[in-house]
Amino acid sequence: MTLPLLLATLLVLALAGFFAGRARAVATAGGDARKLHSVPAYHGWFAALAGLVPAGMALLAWRAVAPGQGTWQGFAVLAVAIVGMILAISATRGETRARNRVEGIVKAGLILCSVIAIATTAGIVLSMLFETGQFFSQYSFTRFYFGTVWQPNFRGDSELGILPLLWGTLYISLIALAVAVPVGLFAAVYMSEYASRRFRGFAKPAIEVLAGIPTIVYGLFALITVGPALRDYFAQPLGLGESASSVMTAGLVMGIMIIPFVSSLSDDIINAVPQSLRDGSLGLGATQSETIRQVVLPAALPGIVGAVLLAASRAIGETMIVVLGAGAAAKLSLNPFEAMTTITVKIVSQLTGDTDFAAPETLVAFALGLTLFVVTLGLNILALIVVRKYREEYE
Amino acid sequence: MTAPRRSLLAPDPRTIARNRAEARFRAYGLGAVGVALVALAVLLLSIFGNGSSAFYQTYLEVPVMLPEKSLDKSGTRDIEVMKKVTTVGYAKVLKTALDEAIEANGIIVEGLGKKDVGNMISDEAAAQLRNMVLADPTLVGQTIAFEMLANGRIDGYYKGRVTRESAALDSNVSPAQLDLADALAEKGLLATRFNLDFITAPDASDQRPEAAGLGVAILGSFYMMIVVLALSLPIGVATAVYLEEFAVKNRFTDVIEVNISNLAAVPSIVFGILGLAIFINFAHLPQSAPIVGGLVLTLMTLPRIIIPARAALKAVPPSIRDAALGVGASRMQSVFHHVLPLAAPGILTGMIIGLAQALGETAPLLLIGMVAFVRDYPGGLFDPATALPVQVYNWTQRADPAFVERASGAIIVLLIFLLIMNTAAIVLRRRFERRW
């Protein structure tokens, strides 16, 4: 019995159970639905769920123990459903608290759904911890975290030091933040303090479009437009490099991408600073820009720092822009026009294509992933703490 | 010492300096907004400038005689027998047809090499003709009008990618071929027209950029979106309803809440690692299948749906709940009969925006094998497929520069889908969202 057929049969059964349960409830009340504890439909629902829920559990349990599908499995599941429904229907009386029972089941379902979020986190952490543990049983912890050479070699004997990747990641993120923080912050200040309603109504959504564009688009932009332009007009004339993919290319494009993260969050925070602070400063004779620099921005600072930290975590975890724009060479260099690589690029390159899950060259990707996860999570939590701890409460 | 003379009418130097600083500061702000807008404009212009030509393709339109002698020697029109004729046989038929058309129109071009005429035609054209004949064997023996794809370099010539100078250096095309193409165009045998195949056809190999299309990728993305929608809408709404309406404030619900906001900020590639470890290595689901991609994207999208759904539920005023409870409804009834319908537009808006993000996501899909070269249309959730953004990545890794045009064109298609979804979300919000 195939799965779709089984599910369809179950649904038909449940429908039959619904009508049978409803009819039985009305019948036990002598045809007068007012005498029932619950509306007749709830009795129907209870009968149907009494069949479906155990049947679903039986199906999942069977599949978990013995994968695949078979005739016996199908019949067993259907039998469970039928028995469940018959028990429920035969127990139905006028005073059965059907509504409470159905609501109890629904609530259990709601809780189950919200637990999925935790299960996801647990899945991420456990799967990466497990594979990372395997990696560190084959490759020394200190060599990984303090190694300055990244040279994977599929014949074995690889040098898998994270430092060049970490350096590339941080360098690119730094350039991205150097672009995004001033632009985003000034844009936010202008929009919340100076711009007319009309200008704001046009410019704010336009900047936010930048956040809605998929990262692969930025990656392609870096690859075909920004990279060659930087090489032809800056790197080559200045004698700094010959490569179109470089730290600068990826950093600039990533900077454009995170402008809206900085600007929207800062905009909200600046708007939350009470008007009375501004009025007080302006009343003392400060100009508008003095008010902003000396009153509004200091008041909004914790929130802005939080926004920048979130943007940084975004930049560190970004993948497609660096895959297409930064290059693949793991290097420790200061020249921003040289191709370097990041943690995310190496995760992609170690895990695509034919992979052997016993080799450290593949397993290293999980260690990289775990490092990335911990770093970004740390930044997010730090951002949360900064905002919570230093936020001024205005009443 | 006398105090400096001041006038209320003439600003003193310090005021001038402060006013200048004010003007400068304002100009920086405007400049920052300008930089962001210019970046957006350059980004879009670059993509559209490179990609819009992908929707046009150069074709050779000549009458093609389908000789029985070479295509169906037995004369029985038996498909199985006719299948023995490979594309090589059909390529010869096409070359003959082109030769005859050149001769009939009196076109003489100097410097043409022996294979140059045949190489004007895309390798894919022979395969297309073969499929056409096998689908309808009665065509054999007739002369049909067949539009054959021109080679990618000839196509590039009409899109400005190939010039006579670059052709002289390129082993795949010669200036004489370009002369011939011009002569054919003059006689109306070669034309550039709208290319529907770019949207419907499957991917093509490295040597045939002219035939590469997005059909498999669009279908794969579509299947994944169905999985994401089917899973994340019920689960996301259920989670939001539980946390917002039923959950008592305790440790357990606190952990769930912190978890959800943290998951929303986890880099997408981490979800790819999770998918690889759990769905492929542990559950042994097939690689490159839309079901795995859909599951990974669901996990990634869930927090991004739960957060706006909770906001939408929170926006429904408590008086609605109180009124329902007051006339005897249970908590569950008040939520499902009254609160949820009123929050539905907000929830749907968040859902569509979440789906749009999932549609554009690339990195996690690279890890679960969606980068594979797939030419067969997927028939279901478990068949190999690619996805739109991954196809873009795939094409950027190919050597032929014609694929840059294809990749940009694919992005235009992707952006059109995203535009439609986001517009739908905005319209939904404008029309149905209630302010209380």
Interface residues (C-beta under 8 A of the other chain):
Chain A: P67 R99 E103 V106 K107 G109 L110 I111 C113 S114 V115 I116 A117 I118 T120 T121 G123 I124 S127 M128 F130 E131 P182 V183 G184 L185 F186 A187 V189 Y190 M191 E193 Y194 A195 A203 A206 I207 V209 L210 G212 I213 P214 T215 I216 V217 Y218 G219 L220 F221 L223 I224 T225 I256 I259 P260 S263 T287 Q288 S289 E290 I292 R293 L310 S313 R314 I316 G317 E318 T319 M320 V323 L324 T344 I347 V348 L351 T352 F357 A365 F366 G369 L372 F373 T376 L377 N380 I381
Chain B: R18 N19 A21 E22 R24 F25 R26 Y28 G29 L30 G31 A32 V33 V35 A36 L37 A39 L40 V42 L43 S46 I47 N50 P234 I235 A238 T239 V241 Y242 L243 F246 A247 V255 I256 N259 I260 N262 L263 A265 V266 P267 S268 I269 V270 F271 G272 I273 L274 L276 A277 I278 N281 F282 H284 L299 L302 P303 I306 S330 R331 M332 A356 Q357 L359 G360 E361 T362 A363 L366 L367 G369 V371 P389 V392 Y393 T396 V404 A407 S408 I411 L414 L415 L418 N422
